[in-house]
Amino acid sequence: MQSERDRILKMIEAGQVSADEASHLLNALAGEQRSADRTRSRLVRIRVTDLHTGRQKANVTIPVGLVNVGLRLGARLAPQLSGTALEDLVRGVERGATGRLLEWQDLEEGERVELFVE
């Protein structure tokens, strides 16, 4: 990012862009960096808890970038999470939603599945 900033400053110095144009370029550059940092740092946590004992059976964390693969794999294991429900969940994650996005109980298996975005 520093090299891009330096290039913009040199363009001002050379008279290739105005201060106003450079300001827009620097703001766009900062916005791209914040967006990349936010996407990179976000994680999806899937936690499976035994309803009878309250003990965690699984606690998996994956980067948001892999959420499509992870949720589609989860839908194969839990067919109730397919179709529109799955697409709504994926869209929520992609839009930047955080916190618990899903809590689902499988009474036959005695499990609670929770999906969080951190």
NORUR-V576340 format. One record per pair of residues at least 6 apart in sequence whose C-alpha atoms are under 8 Angstrom apart, sorted by the first residue. I is the first residue (numbers start at 0). J is the second residue. D is the distance in whole Angstrom. If there is no record, write none. Layout:
I,J,D + I,J,D
This chain:
0,28,8 + 0,32,8 + 4,25,7 + 7,21,6 + 7,24,7 + 7,25,8 + 8,21,8 + 10,16,6 + 11,17,6 + 11,18,7 + 11,21,7 + 38,63,7 + 38,64,8 + 39,62,7 + 39,63,8 + 39,64,8 + 40,62,8 + 41,62,6 + 41,63,6 + 41,116,7 + 41,117,6 + 42,60,6 + 42,61,6 + 42,62,5 + 42,63,5 + 42,116,6 + 42,117,5 + 43,60,6 + 43,61,5 + 43,62,6 + 43,63,6 + 43,66,7 + 43,114,7 + 43,115,6 + 43,116,5 + 43,117,6 + 44,58,7 + 44,59,6 + 44,60,4 + 44,61,6 + 44,114,6 + 44,115,5 + 44,116,6 + 44,117,7 + 45,57,8 + 45,58,6 + 45,59,5 + 45,60,6 + 45,112,7 + 45,113,6 + 45,114,5 + 45,115,6 + 46,55,7 + 46,56,8 + 46,57,6 + 46,58,4 + 46,59,6 + 46,112,6 + 46,113,5 + 46,114,6 + 47,55,6 + 47,56,5 + 47,57,5 + 47,58,6 + 47,110,6 + 47,111,6 + 47,112,5 + 47,113,6 + 48,54,6 + 48,55,4 + 48,56,5 + 48,57,7 + 48,110,6 + 48,111,5 + 48,112,7 + 49,55,6 + 49,56,6 + 49,109,6 + 49,110,5 + 49,111,6 + 50,109,5 + 50,110,5 + 50,111,6 + 51,109,7 + 61,69,8 + 63,92,8 + 66,89,7 + 66,92,8 + 67,89,7 + 70,85,7 + 70,89,8 + 71,81,8 + 71,85,8 + 73,80,8 + 74,80,5 + 74,81,5 + 74,85,8 + 88,100,7 + 88,101,8 + 92,116,7 + 96,116,7 + 97,115,7 + 97,116,5 + 97,117,6 + 98,115,5 + 98,116,5 + 98,117,6 + 99,113,7 + 99,114,6 + 99,115,4 + 99,116,7 + 100,113,8 + 100,114,6 + 100,115,6 + 100,116,7 + 101,112,8 + 101,113,5 + 101,114,5 + 101,115,7 + 102,111,7 + 102,112,6 + 102,113,4 + 102,114,7 + 103,111,6 + 103,112,5 + 103,113,6 + 104,110,6 + 104,111,4 + 104,112,6 + 105,111,6 + 105,112,8
